[in-house]
Amino acid sequence: MRWLSFCSVWFILFAATVWGRETSTNWPPVRTLNSLREISTARSSNEWSGIAAQIRTSIKVSCGLEPMPQRTPLHLEVLGHLDRDQYTVDIIRFQPFPGLFVAGNIYRPKGPPGRRYPGVLNPHGHWDQGRLEQTETLDAPARCVQFARMGMVALSYDMLGYQDTTQFSTLNPDGTPEKPKFYDQHVALFRDPGLQLWNFSLMGIQLWNSIRALDLLLEQPDVDAERIGCTGESGGGTQTFLLGAIDDRIRVAAPVNMVSHSMQGGCRCENAPGLRIQFSNLDFAAAFAPRPQLLVGATGDWTREMLEVEAPAIRDIYGLYGATDRLRAVRIKAPHNYNLSSREAVYAWFNQWLLGAAPTDALPEISNPHEPRSHLKLPADHQRPPEALTESAFIDAWLTGHRTALQALAPRDSKSLTALRHHVHQFRSSWWPEWDVNSKLNGTNHLTVREWPTQESKPLRGVVILVQPHGLGGDTVSEPVRSLPKTLQQEGFAVIELEPFQTGKDRNEAVVSTSPFTNFFNTYNPTVLQRRVEDVGLACRLAQARFGTNKIVLVGPGEAGLWCLLGAPLASAVVADGSSFSPVTDAAWLTPEKFLPGLALMGGLEAGTAVVADRPLWLYSMPSQFSTSWLQLAAKTEGIESKIRLEEMPPTDGNVLVEWIKNATSPGR
């Protein structure tokens, strides 16, 4: 990746080509939603297609959509109808998830029966009135009316907490929802940090609602599925480029006032766990290439440099496909908006790419008297259906669906084991992109290690990486692990003692106690656990490169057992202390040093152990409540049950440990 010199790009700085005891691993600058970013780069369309696939995976994992929830019937209700001169409006409600009700409007052109029109999805931003805002800076109904008059079907739908989508709001004594400011209702949802173990977030549910709104639009008999556009402003712009990045059914896009190399989105519905560690809004918008896309910026917000920075960077990606004519950028002299000038630029773009009209910079909006907001809302007696779930009941139902999907991945045979490995890989590739075999190791990166080279008189039997849970400061582990390096060296092994991130003499308590849940920290920064496991994996890669062998054994005493288990895919064998393998639902997993976003959604450590059952594993000090059933199923499927060793007590004989490592690295094991 290519990064601007002013970026706080600390997340790629921890690899090594030079081993060194004295290298410090201090906490790098913390990235925030306002940190400057630059786009990922590629040398060919094939290379970019691979990056775009990584972007899609990252979005789905971060937003809790891996595995994708079941698409249940939408149960569309038309609860009101307006008949105007050239168009009609339906007041509708649908269920993107059973018991979750989202309201909106469908604007249709009047035309002969049987005709099919382009469809336009319209997610909205955080203006006071949401989908029904009618001000100078944003007139959402006017935009949809214009689309209908142009000959397109426009679907506008609520964010959670806005207008008619308030089922999670507190009730008044008469049973009606209380009506604080819509935005306050919106951001009050799903705030329990424990939900992030499932990557359950306001952003993820909002993106799911957009996916299902697109399903609804495509179900309409008068909509042409091959001509679908999406446009929204601010938070609706975020939904536009995220949906466009993961869903190829969107053929034309116009994200307004949101694609920026600086501010990435300030609402909880724009910040999911891990979403912008590797990628940024520039990447998400570029993932839409080579489909036609209009970028709209404004002089008065964070898109003020649209023509100088964001658009040229994204245009380079379009150029890889020979499709620079499919990207256009405009900058409106205005504050943060989707005003008349912005709308008219979008009308022209959609007119060209959805209706086949000649290119033009702007298409004038037809004079449109405001439709009273009350005409576009649900009837008062349909505000809260009796079958609408409460917030807690919805969360329970959502997580139950994920648990059911995970159980289907239990590795009972080779097919289900392959599916489980693919599922787990989606998470690992998002947590640790530096482990990709195509990523380059370079001399600017460092790990803190102590090396015990092999004796020159003996051939190399393998490399053992001893991960020290408390750094290289002395008596940090007990026998027999303490004497391992010297003994293994005498047996023909190279030994590397690794001091992972913030475990040694430079440990800073302020750093390791930083909450991953404050100020969207884990949206933009790896957690402490991610950093430590990243070091373990990079040490494996570097040992392979340095010694020219794939026989890499990880040994993790104490807390390092967890780090080694998570880093196991890059080793050929693992010995790990399992005392910290408590169930993922335990509150301990929410502490700053142990939190890993989405771990429960991956399937927890039960899935993590199962997918590495194709290599020798010795897990000791295993807690009785930790389930190894998937590990045993996977080992049986692989036919290597004899190479899996599970014990409740730690090893007491160093010779037994050495012999196990020798057997694990023996030829033809």
C-alpha positions as CSV (number, residue, x, y, z in Angstrom):
1,M,0.0,0.0,0.0
2,R,1.1,3.6,-0.6
3,W,0.5,6.0,2.3
4,L,0.8,9.8,2.6
5,S,3.8,11.0,4.7
6,F,1.4,12.7,7.1
7,C,-0.5,9.5,7.9
8,S,-0.4,7.9,11.3
9,V,0.4,4.6,9.7
10,W,1.6,2.7,12.7
11,F,-0.2,-0.5,12.0
12,I,2.3,-1.7,9.4
13,L,5.5,-1.1,11.4
14,F,6.0,-4.3,13.3
15,A,7.9,-6.9,11.2
16,A,11.6,-7.5,11.2
17,T,14.4,-8.3,8.9
18,V,17.0,-7.7,11.6
19,W,16.5,-9.5,14.9
20,G,17.5,-7.3,17.9
21,R,17.1,-7.6,21.6
22,E,17.0,-3.8,22.2
23,T,14.4,-2.8,19.7
24,S,11.6,-0.9,21.4
25,T,7.9,-1.4,20.8
26,N,6.4,1.7,22.1
27,W,2.8,2.6,21.3
28,P,2.5,4.4,17.9
29,P,0.3,7.4,17.3
30,V,-3.4,6.6,17.8
31,R,-5.4,7.0,14.6
32,T,-8.8,8.6,14.8
33,L,-11.7,9.3,12.4
34,N,-9.9,12.6,11.5
35,S,-6.5,11.0,10.7
36,L,-5.5,11.7,7.1
37,R,-5.6,8.7,4.8
38,E,-4.6,7.7,1.3
39,I,-5.9,5.1,-1.0
40,S,-4.5,1.6,-1.5
41,T,-2.7,1.3,-4.9
42,A,-2.4,-1.4,-7.5
43,R,-0.5,-1.9,-10.7
44,S,-3.2,-3.6,-12.7
45,S,-6.9,-4.2,-12.7
46,N,-6.3,-7.8,-11.6
47,E,-4.3,-6.7,-8.6
48,W,-7.0,-4.1,-7.7
49,S,-9.7,-6.8,-8.0
50,G,-7.8,-8.8,-5.3
51,I,-7.7,-5.7,-3.1
52,A,-11.4,-5.0,-3.7
53,A,-12.2,-8.6,-2.6
54,Q,-10.2,-7.9,0.6
55,I,-12.2,-4.7,1.1
56,R,-15.5,-6.6,0.7
57,T,-14.4,-9.2,3.3
58,S,-13.3,-6.5,5.7
59,I,-16.6,-4.7,5.5
60,K,-18.7,-7.8,5.9
61,V,-16.6,-9.1,8.9
62,S,-16.5,-5.7,10.6
63,C,-20.2,-5.1,10.2
64,G,-21.2,-8.5,11.5
65,L,-22.4,-9.8,8.2
66,E,-20.0,-12.9,8.0
67,P,-21.8,-15.2,7.8
68,M,-24.5,-13.3,6.1
69,P,-27.8,-13.5,8.0
70,Q,-30.7,-15.4,6.4
71,R,-32.8,-13.3,4.0
72,T,-36.3,-13.8,5.3
73,P,-39.6,-12.5,3.7
74,L,-39.8,-8.8,3.7
75,H,-43.5,-8.6,4.3
76,L,-44.0,-5.3,2.5
77,E,-47.0,-3.3,3.8
78,V,-48.4,-0.4,1.8
79,L,-50.1,1.8,4.4
80,G,-50.8,4.9,2.4
81,H,-50.9,6.1,-1.2
82,L,-50.5,9.5,-2.9
83,D,-51.5,10.1,-6.5
84,R,-49.9,13.2,-8.1
85,D,-49.6,14.5,-11.7
86,Q,-46.7,12.5,-13.0
87,Y,-45.9,10.2,-10.1
88,T,-47.3,8.3,-7.1
89,V,-46.0,7.7,-3.6
90,D,-46.6,4.7,-1.5
91,I,-46.1,4.9,2.3
92,I,-44.5,1.6,3.2
93,R,-43.1,-0.6,5.9
94,F,-41.1,-3.8,5.6
95,Q,-39.2,-6.2,7.8
96,P,-35.5,-6.6,7.0
97,F,-35.4,-9.1,9.9
98,P,-38.3,-10.8,11.5
99,G,-39.8,-8.4,14.1
100,L,-37.7,-5.4,12.9
101,F,-39.8,-2.8,11.0
102,V,-38.4,-0.1,8.7
103,A,-40.6,2.5,7.1
104,G,-40.2,4.5,4.0
105,N,-41.6,5.7,0.7
106,I,-41.6,4.4,-2.8
107,Y,-41.9,7.1,-5.5
108,R,-43.0,5.7,-8.9
109,P,-43.4,7.3,-12.4
110,K,-46.9,7.1,-14.0
111,G,-46.7,5.0,-17.1
112,P,-48.2,2.2,-19.1
113,P,-48.7,-1.2,-17.3
114,G,-45.8,-3.7,-17.7
115,R,-43.1,-1.1,-18.2
116,R,-39.9,-1.5,-16.1
117,Y,-37.9,1.4,-14.8
118,P,-34.5,2.0,-13.3
119,G,-34.6,1.9,-9.5
120,V,-32.8,4.2,-7.1
121,L,-32.1,3.5,-3.5
122,N,-32.0,6.6,-1.2
123,P,-30.3,6.1,2.2
124,H,-30.4,9.3,4.2
125,G,-28.0,11.2,6.4
126,H,-28.2,12.7,9.9
127,W,-30.4,15.7,9.2
128,D,-33.0,16.5,11.8
129,Q,-35.9,15.0,9.8
130,G,-34.1,12.1,8.1
131,R,-35.8,10.9,4.9
132,L,-38.4,13.7,5.2
133,E,-35.9,16.6,5.6
134,Q,-37.1,19.6,3.4
135,T,-34.6,22.4,3.8
136,E,-32.2,24.4,1.6
137,T,-29.3,22.1,2.4
138,L,-31.3,18.9,1.9
139,D,-34.7,18.1,0.4
140,A,-34.9,14.3,0.3
141,P,-38.5,14.1,-0.9
142,A,-37.8,16.6,-3.8
143,R,-35.0,14.3,-4.9
144,C,-37.2,11.3,-5.0
145,V,-40.0,13.1,-6.8
146,Q,-37.5,14.2,-9.5
147,F,-36.3,10.7,-10.0
148,A,-39.9,9.5,-10.4
149,R,-40.6,12.3,-12.9
150,M,-37.5,11.3,-14.8
151,G,-38.8,7.8,-15.1
152,M,-37.2,5.9,-12.2
153,V,-38.6,4.2,-9.1
154,A,-37.1,5.7,-6.0
155,L,-37.1,4.0,-2.5
156,S,-36.4,6.2,0.5
157,Y,-36.1,4.5,3.9
158,D,-35.5,5.4,7.5
159,M,-32.3,5.0,9.6
160,L,-33.1,3.3,12.9
161,G,-34.5,5.8,15.3
162,Y,-35.7,8.2,12.7
163,Q,-39.3,9.2,11.7
164,D,-41.4,6.0,11.5
165,T,-38.7,3.6,12.5
166,T,-38.7,4.0,16.3
167,Q,-39.8,0.7,17.7
168,F,-36.8,0.6,20.0
169,S,-37.8,4.0,21.6
170,T,-39.1,4.3,25.1
171,L,-42.9,4.2,25.3
172,N,-45.1,6.9,26.8
173,P,-47.9,5.8,29.3
174,D,-50.4,5.7,26.4
175,G,-48.2,3.1,24.6
176,T,-46.8,5.5,21.9
177,P,-43.1,6.0,21.4
178,E,-41.5,8.9,23.1
179,K,-40.1,11.4,20.6
180,P,-36.8,12.9,21.6
181,K,-34.6,14.2,18.8
182,F,-34.4,11.5,16.1
183,Y,-30.6,11.5,16.2
184,D,-30.5,10.9,19.9
185,Q,-32.8,7.9,19.5
186,H,-30.5,6.7,16.7
187,V,-27.2,6.8,18.5
188,A,-28.6,5.4,21.8
189,L,-29.0,1.9,20.2
190,F,-26.8,-1.2,20.7
191,R,-24.3,0.4,23.1
192,D,-23.3,-2.7,25.1
193,P,-19.6,-3.3,24.5
194,G,-20.1,-7.1,24.7
195,L,-21.9,-6.9,21.4
196,Q,-18.6,-6.1,19.7
197,L,-17.5,-9.7,20.4
198,W,-20.1,-10.5,17.7
199,N,-19.2,-7.4,15.6
200,F,-22.8,-6.4,16.3
201,S,-23.1,-2.6,15.8
202,L,-25.4,0.1,14.7
203,M,-23.4,0.4,11.5
204,G,-23.8,-3.3,10.7
205,I,-27.5,-3.3,11.3
206,Q,-27.9,-0.2,9.2
207,L,-26.0,-1.8,6.4
208,W,-28.1,-4.9,6.6
209,N,-31.2,-2.7,6.4
210,S,-29.7,-1.2,3.2
211,I,-29.1,-4.7,1.7
212,R,-32.7,-5.6,2.4
213,A,-34.0,-2.3,1.1
214,L,-32.2,-3.1,-2.1
215,D,-33.9,-6.6,-2.1
216,L,-37.2,-4.8,-1.7
217,L,-36.5,-2.4,-4.6
218,L,-35.6,-5.3,-6.8
219,E,-38.8,-7.2,-5.9
220,Q,-40.9,-4.4,-7.4
221,P,-42.5,-5.5,-10.6
222,D,-41.9,-2.2,-12.3
223,V,-38.1,-2.1,-11.5
224,D,-35.4,-3.2,-14.0
225,A,-32.8,-5.2,-11.9
226,E,-30.1,-4.3,-14.5
227,R,-30.5,-0.6,-13.9
228,I,-30.1,0.2,-10.2
229,G,-28.6,3.3,-8.6
230,C,-27.9,4.4,-5.1
231,T,-27.3,7.8,-3.7
232,G,-27.3,9.4,-0.2
233,E,-25.7,12.2,1.7
234,S,-23.4,12.2,4.7
235,G,-24.3,9.1,6.7
236,G,-26.3,8.1,3.7
237,G,-23.2,8.6,1.6
238,T,-21.4,6.1,3.9
239,Q,-24.2,3.6,3.3
240,T,-24.0,4.3,-0.5
241,F,-20.3,3.4,-0.8
242,L,-20.3,0.5,1.6
243,L,-23.3,-1.1,-0.1
244,G,-21.8,-0.5,-3.5
245,A,-18.5,-2.1,-2.4
246,I,-20.1,-5.3,-1.3
247,D,-23.1,-5.6,-3.6
248,D,-22.7,-5.7,-7.4
249,R,-26.4,-5.2,-7.9
250,I,-25.7,-1.5,-7.5
251,R,-24.8,-0.4,-11.0
252,V,-24.4,3.4,-10.6
253,A,-23.6,5.3,-7.4
254,A,-23.4,8.9,-6.2
255,P,-22.1,9.2,-2.6
256,V,-22.6,12.9,-1.6
257,N,-20.3,14.8,0.9
258,M,-18.7,11.7,2.4
259,V,-15.8,10.4,0.4
260,S,-12.9,12.0,2.1
261,H,-9.2,11.4,2.9
262,S,-9.7,13.1,6.3
263,M,-12.9,12.8,8.3
264,Q,-14.3,9.3,8.0
265,G,-17.7,9.6,9.6
266,G,-18.6,10.7,13.1
267,C,-21.7,8.7,14.0
268,R,-21.8,5.2,15.6
269,C,-23.6,4.1,12.4
270,E,-20.5,4.8,10.5
271,N,-17.9,3.1,12.7
272,A,-17.8,-0.6,13.1
273,P,-15.1,-2.6,14.9
274,G,-11.9,-2.9,12.8
275,L,-13.5,-1.3,9.8
276,R,-10.8,1.3,9.0
277,I,-7.5,-0.3,10.3
278,Q,-6.5,-1.4,6.8
279,F,-8.8,0.6,4.6
280,S,-10.6,4.0,4.5
281,N,-13.5,5.7,2.8
282,L,-11.3,6.2,-0.3
283,D,-10.8,2.5,-0.6
284,F,-14.5,1.8,-0.1
285,A,-15.5,4.2,-2.9
286,A,-12.7,2.9,-5.2
287,A,-14.0,-0.7,-4.7
288,F,-17.0,0.4,-6.8
289,A,-14.7,0.6,-9.9
290,P,-15.3,0.2,-12.8
291,R,-19.0,0.9,-12.3
292,P,-20.1,4.5,-13.0
293,Q,-19.7,6.7,-9.9
294,L,-20.2,10.4,-9.2
295,L,-18.4,11.9,-6.2
296,V,-20.0,15.1,-4.8
297,G,-18.0,17.3,-2.5
298,A,-18.6,20.7,-0.9
299,T,-16.3,23.6,-0.1
300,G,-17.7,23.8,3.5
301,D,-17.0,20.3,4.8
302,W,-14.3,17.6,4.8
303,T,-14.8,17.0,1.1
304,R,-13.4,20.4,0.3
305,E,-10.4,18.9,-1.5
306,M,-12.4,16.5,-3.6
307,L,-11.0,17.7,-6.9
308,E,-7.4,17.8,-5.8
309,V,-7.1,14.7,-3.6
310,E,-9.9,12.2,-3.4
311,A,-11.1,12.2,-7.0
312,P,-7.6,11.9,-8.6
313,A,-6.7,9.0,-6.3
314,I,-9.9,7.1,-7.1
315,R,-9.6,8.0,-10.8
316,D,-6.2,6.2,-10.9
317,I,-8.1,3.0,-9.9
318,Y,-10.7,3.5,-12.6
319,G,-7.8,4.0,-15.0
320,L,-6.6,0.5,-14.4
321,Y,-9.8,-0.6,-16.1
322,G,-9.6,2.0,-18.9
323,A,-12.8,3.5,-17.3
324,T,-11.9,7.0,-16.3
325,D,-15.0,8.2,-18.1
326,R,-17.1,6.3,-15.5
327,L,-15.9,8.5,-12.7
328,R,-16.9,12.1,-12.3
329,A,-16.4,14.5,-9.4
330,V,-18.0,17.8,-8.6
331,R,-17.5,20.3,-5.8
332,I,-20.4,22.5,-4.7
333,K,-19.8,25.9,-3.1
334,A,-21.9,25.2,0.0
335,P,-21.7,23.8,3.5
336,H,-22.4,20.1,4.2
337,N,-25.3,19.4,1.9
338,Y,-27.4,17.5,-0.7
339,N,-28.8,20.8,-2.0
340,L,-30.3,21.8,-5.3
341,S,-26.9,22.1,-7.1
342,S,-25.8,18.7,-5.8
343,R,-29.1,17.1,-6.7
344,E,-28.9,18.5,-10.3
345,A,-25.4,17.0,-10.8
346,V,-26.7,13.6,-9.6
347,Y,-29.8,13.8,-11.9
348,A,-27.6,14.3,-14.9
349,W,-25.3,11.4,-13.9
350,F,-28.2,9.0,-13.4
351,N,-29.9,10.3,-16.5
352,Q,-26.8,9.3,-18.5
353,W,-26.0,5.9,-16.9
354,L,-29.5,4.7,-16.0
355,L,-31.6,6.2,-18.8
356,G,-29.1,6.4,-21.6
357,A,-29.2,10.2,-22.1
358,A,-26.3,12.3,-23.4
359,P,-23.7,13.4,-20.8
360,T,-24.3,16.8,-19.2
361,D,-23.0,18.5,-16.1
362,A,-26.4,19.2,-14.5
363,L,-30.1,18.4,-15.1
364,P,-32.5,21.1,-13.8
365,E,-34.9,20.0,-11.2
366,I,-38.6,20.4,-12.1
367,S,-40.4,22.8,-9.9
368,N,-41.7,20.9,-7.0
369,P,-44.0,22.3,-4.3
370,H,-43.2,20.7,-0.9
371,E,-45.3,17.7,0.0
372,P,-46.4,18.1,3.6
373,R,-44.3,15.8,5.8
374,S,-47.5,14.4,7.4
375,H,-48.6,13.1,4.0
376,L,-45.4,10.9,3.7
377,K,-45.4,9.4,7.2
378,L,-47.1,6.3,8.3
379,P,-50.6,6.6,9.7
380,A,-50.6,7.3,13.4
381,D,-52.3,4.0,14.2
382,H,-49.5,2.0,12.5
383,Q,-46.5,3.4,14.5
384,R,-45.6,0.3,16.5
385,P,-46.9,-3.1,15.4
386,P,-47.7,-5.5,18.2
387,E,-45.2,-8.0,16.9
388,A,-42.3,-5.5,16.9
389,L,-39.4,-6.7,18.9
390,T,-37.8,-4.7,21.7
391,E,-34.2,-3.8,21.4
392,S,-33.1,-6.6,23.7
393,A,-35.3,-9.1,22.0
394,F,-34.0,-8.1,18.6
395,I,-30.4,-8.5,19.7
396,D,-31.2,-11.9,21.1
397,A,-32.9,-13.0,17.9
398,W,-30.0,-11.7,15.7
399,L,-27.4,-13.5,17.8
400,T,-29.4,-16.6,17.9
401,G,-29.4,-16.6,14.1
402,H,-25.6,-16.3,14.1
403,R,-25.2,-19.1,16.7
404,T,-27.4,-21.3,14.5
405,A,-25.3,-20.5,11.4
406,L,-22.1,-21.3,13.3
407,Q,-23.4,-24.6,14.5
408,A,-23.9,-25.5,10.9
409,L,-20.1,-25.1,10.4
410,A,-19.2,-27.8,13.0
411,P,-16.4,-29.8,11.3
412,R,-18.2,-33.1,11.0
413,D,-16.7,-34.0,7.6
414,S,-14.2,-32.6,5.1
415,K,-16.8,-30.3,3.5
416,S,-17.9,-28.6,6.7
417,L,-14.2,-28.3,7.8
418,T,-13.4,-26.6,4.5
419,A,-16.3,-24.2,5.1
420,L,-15.2,-23.5,8.6
421,R,-11.7,-22.8,7.5
422,H,-12.9,-20.4,4.9
423,H,-15.1,-18.6,7.5
424,V,-12.3,-18.3,10.1
425,H,-9.9,-17.1,7.4
426,Q,-12.2,-14.1,6.6
427,F,-11.7,-12.9,10.2
428,R,-8.0,-13.6,10.3
429,S,-7.3,-11.8,7.1
430,S,-9.2,-8.8,8.5
431,W,-7.4,-8.9,11.8
432,W,-3.9,-9.6,10.5
433,P,-3.6,-8.5,6.8
434,E,0.2,-8.3,7.3
435,W,0.2,-12.1,7.4
436,D,-0.7,-12.4,3.7
437,V,2.1,-14.2,1.9
438,N,2.0,-11.4,-0.7
439,S,2.7,-8.7,1.8
440,K,6.4,-7.6,1.8
441,L,8.6,-7.6,4.8
442,N,11.0,-4.7,4.9
443,G,13.9,-3.3,6.8
444,T,11.9,-0.5,8.4
445,N,10.1,-2.9,10.7
446,H,11.2,-4.4,14.0
447,L,10.5,-7.1,16.5
448,T,12.0,-7.5,19.9
449,V,13.7,-10.8,20.1
450,R,16.6,-12.8,21.6
451,E,18.1,-15.4,19.2
452,W,19.8,-18.7,20.1
453,P,21.4,-19.8,16.8
454,T,22.0,-23.4,16.0
455,Q,25.4,-25.0,16.6
456,E,27.4,-25.0,13.4
457,S,28.2,-28.7,13.7
458,K,24.5,-29.7,13.5
459,P,22.0,-29.5,10.7
460,L,19.0,-27.3,11.4
461,R,16.0,-29.4,12.6
462,G,13.6,-26.4,12.8
463,V,12.9,-23.1,14.5
464,V,11.2,-22.8,17.9
465,I,9.7,-19.4,18.7
466,L,9.3,-19.1,22.4
467,V,6.8,-16.3,23.1
468,Q,7.5,-14.6,26.4
469,P,4.3,-13.4,28.1
470,H,6.2,-10.8,30.1
471,G,9.0,-9.9,27.8
472,L,12.7,-10.7,27.8
473,G,13.3,-9.4,31.3
474,G,14.5,-12.5,33.1
475,D,12.6,-15.1,35.1
476,T,9.3,-14.6,33.4
477,V,8.3,-18.3,33.1
478,S,8.9,-21.4,35.2
479,E,10.6,-24.7,34.4
480,P,10.6,-26.6,32.2
481,V,10.0,-23.7,29.7
482,R,12.8,-21.6,31.1
483,S,15.5,-24.1,30.1
484,L,14.1,-24.8,26.7
485,P,16.3,-22.5,24.6
486,K,19.6,-24.0,25.6
487,T,18.3,-27.6,25.4
488,L,16.7,-27.1,22.0
489,Q,19.8,-25.4,20.7
490,Q,21.8,-28.4,21.6
491,E,19.3,-30.6,19.7
492,G,19.8,-28.7,16.5
493,F,17.0,-26.1,16.7
494,A,17.3,-22.4,16.3
495,V,15.4,-20.7,19.1
496,I,13.9,-17.2,19.0
497,E,12.5,-15.7,22.2
498,L,9.9,-13.1,21.2
499,E,8.8,-10.1,23.3
500,P,5.4,-9.2,21.8
501,F,4.0,-5.7,21.8
502,Q,4.0,-4.0,25.2
503,T,5.1,-7.0,27.3
504,G,8.6,-6.1,28.2
505,K,10.5,-3.4,30.1
506,D,8.9,-0.7,27.9
507,R,5.4,-1.7,28.9
508,N,3.2,1.3,29.5
509,E,0.2,0.8,31.7
510,A,-1.6,3.8,30.1
511,V,-1.2,2.1,26.7
512,V,-2.4,-1.4,27.7
513,S,-5.3,-0.1,29.7
514,T,-6.7,2.1,26.9
515,S,-10.3,1.2,26.3
516,P,-10.9,-0.2,22.9
517,F,-14.5,1.1,23.1
518,T,-13.9,4.8,23.5
519,N,-13.9,7.3,20.6
520,F,-14.2,4.5,18.1
521,F,-10.7,3.3,19.0
522,N,-11.0,-0.2,17.6
523,T,-12.5,1.1,14.3
524,Y,-9.2,2.7,13.5
525,N,-6.6,0.9,15.6
526,P,-5.6,-2.7,16.3
527,T,-6.3,-3.8,19.9
528,V,-3.5,-4.8,22.2
529,L,-4.3,-8.5,21.6
530,Q,-4.3,-8.0,17.9
531,R,-0.9,-6.4,18.1
532,R,0.6,-9.2,20.1
533,V,-0.8,-11.9,17.9
534,E,0.4,-9.9,14.9
535,D,3.9,-10.0,16.3
536,V,3.7,-13.8,16.7
537,G,2.6,-14.3,13.1
538,L,5.2,-12.0,11.7
539,A,7.9,-13.8,13.8
540,C,6.8,-17.0,12.0
541,R,7.1,-15.5,8.6
542,L,10.4,-13.9,9.3
543,A,11.8,-17.1,10.8
544,Q,10.8,-18.9,7.6
545,A,12.6,-16.3,5.5
546,R,15.7,-16.1,7.7
547,F,16.3,-19.9,8.2
548,G,14.7,-21.2,5.0
549,T,12.5,-23.7,6.7
550,N,8.7,-24.2,7.2
551,K,9.3,-26.2,10.4
552,I,8.3,-23.5,12.8
553,V,7.1,-24.4,16.3
554,L,5.3,-21.9,18.6
555,V,5.7,-22.3,22.3
556,G,3.4,-20.1,24.4
557,P,3.5,-20.3,28.2
558,G,1.1,-18.4,30.4
559,E,-0.9,-15.7,28.6
560,A,1.2,-16.2,25.5
561,G,-0.7,-19.5,24.9
562,L,-3.7,-17.5,23.6
563,W,-1.4,-15.5,21.3
564,C,0.2,-18.7,19.9
565,L,-3.1,-20.4,19.4
566,L,-4.4,-17.4,17.3
567,G,-1.1,-17.3,15.5
568,A,-1.0,-21.1,14.8
569,P,-1.9,-20.9,11.1
570,L,1.6,-19.6,10.4
571,A,3.4,-22.3,12.4
572,S,3.8,-26.1,11.7
573,A,3.2,-27.1,15.4
574,V,2.1,-25.3,18.6
575,V,2.6,-25.9,22.3
576,A,0.3,-23.5,24.2
577,D,-0.9,-22.9,27.7
578,G,-4.7,-22.9,27.6
579,S,-5.4,-21.4,31.0
580,S,-6.7,-18.2,29.4
581,F,-9.0,-20.1,26.9
582,S,-12.1,-19.2,28.9
583,P,-15.5,-19.1,27.1
584,V,-15.8,-16.1,24.8
585,T,-18.9,-14.9,26.6
586,D,-16.8,-14.2,29.7
587,A,-16.6,-10.6,30.6
588,A,-12.8,-11.0,30.8
589,W,-12.8,-10.8,27.0
590,L,-13.8,-7.2,27.1
591,T,-10.7,-6.1,29.0
592,P,-8.2,-3.9,27.0
593,E,-5.5,-6.6,26.8
594,K,-7.9,-9.4,25.8
595,F,-10.5,-7.9,23.5
596,L,-10.6,-9.1,19.9
597,P,-13.6,-7.7,17.9
598,G,-15.7,-10.4,16.4
599,L,-14.1,-13.3,18.1
600,A,-17.4,-14.8,19.1
601,L,-18.8,-14.3,15.6
602,M,-15.7,-16.2,14.2
603,G,-16.8,-19.1,16.4
604,G,-14.5,-18.3,19.4
605,L,-11.4,-20.3,20.2
606,E,-13.4,-23.5,19.6
607,A,-13.4,-22.7,15.9
608,G,-9.8,-21.3,16.2
609,T,-8.5,-24.6,17.4
610,A,-10.5,-26.7,15.0
611,V,-9.0,-25.0,11.9
612,V,-5.4,-25.8,12.9
613,A,-6.1,-29.5,13.7
614,D,-4.0,-30.4,10.7
615,R,-0.8,-29.9,12.6
616,P,0.6,-31.2,15.9
617,L,-1.0,-29.3,18.9
618,W,-0.2,-29.7,22.5
619,L,-2.6,-27.6,24.7
620,Y,-2.1,-27.8,28.4
621,S,-3.7,-26.3,31.5
622,M,-7.0,-26.5,29.7
623,P,-10.0,-25.1,31.7
624,S,-12.7,-27.7,32.2
625,Q,-15.4,-25.4,30.7
626,F,-13.5,-25.0,27.4
627,S,-15.0,-27.2,24.7
628,T,-12.6,-29.1,22.5
629,S,-15.4,-31.0,20.6
630,W,-14.7,-29.2,17.3
631,L,-11.0,-29.7,17.6
632,Q,-11.5,-33.4,18.1
633,L,-14.0,-33.6,15.2
634,A,-11.6,-31.8,12.9
635,A,-8.6,-34.0,14.0
636,K,-10.7,-37.1,13.3
637,T,-11.6,-35.7,9.9
638,E,-7.9,-35.0,9.2
639,G,-7.0,-38.5,10.6
640,I,-4.4,-37.1,13.0
641,E,-6.0,-37.6,16.4
642,S,-2.7,-38.9,17.7
643,K,-1.0,-35.6,17.1
644,I,-3.4,-33.7,19.3
645,R,-2.5,-33.6,22.9
646,L,-4.9,-32.1,25.5
647,E,-4.0,-31.9,29.2
648,E,-5.4,-30.3,32.3
649,M,-1.9,-29.8,33.9
650,P,1.2,-28.0,32.6
651,P,4.3,-30.1,31.5
652,T,6.7,-30.8,34.4
653,D,9.4,-32.6,32.4
654,G,11.4,-30.6,30.0
655,N,12.7,-33.7,28.2
656,V,9.1,-34.7,27.3
657,L,8.5,-31.2,25.9
658,V,11.7,-31.4,23.8
659,E,10.9,-34.9,22.5
660,W,7.4,-33.7,21.5
661,I,8.9,-30.8,19.5
662,K,11.4,-33.2,17.9
663,N,8.6,-35.5,16.8
664,A,6.5,-32.6,15.6
665,T,9.3,-31.5,13.3
666,S,10.6,-34.9,12.2
667,P,10.6,-35.7,8.5
668,G,7.3,-37.1,7.2
669,R,5.5,-36.3,10.4
